């Protein structure tokens, strides 16, 4: 995984987790993912990105991610949405706010059908 891919992965996960406020399970998941991917710098970058303006973090991340992910193959875009969905389900539920955020991203990336299929499972 390239450094750019690590930044995308960690920002995507972190911004969705922060959408309603980061809880302890989500914090631990971010740290675990960071260690697993050897992405401590990417996680630090993502948290700084969010911390610069918490209120606008999702929309800023959306613009940033759309610029990069638009070039990814459809399957990779679907895998990223799947990753975030699965990460949110670790805690046993997905909030309406998180689902809405993921739906916006899925629409931006042209993978709405894939996300809907995940929701229906």
FENPE-V262780 format. One record per helix or strand of 3 or more residues. SS is the DSSP state (2 for helix, 1 for strand). FROM is the first residue (numbers start at 1). LEN is the number of residues. Records with the same first field share a line. If there is no record, write none. Layout:
SS=FROM-LEN ; FROM-LEN
//
This chain:
2=3-16 ; 24-13 ; 40-13 ; 57-13 ; 74-16 ; 96-14 ; 112-9
//
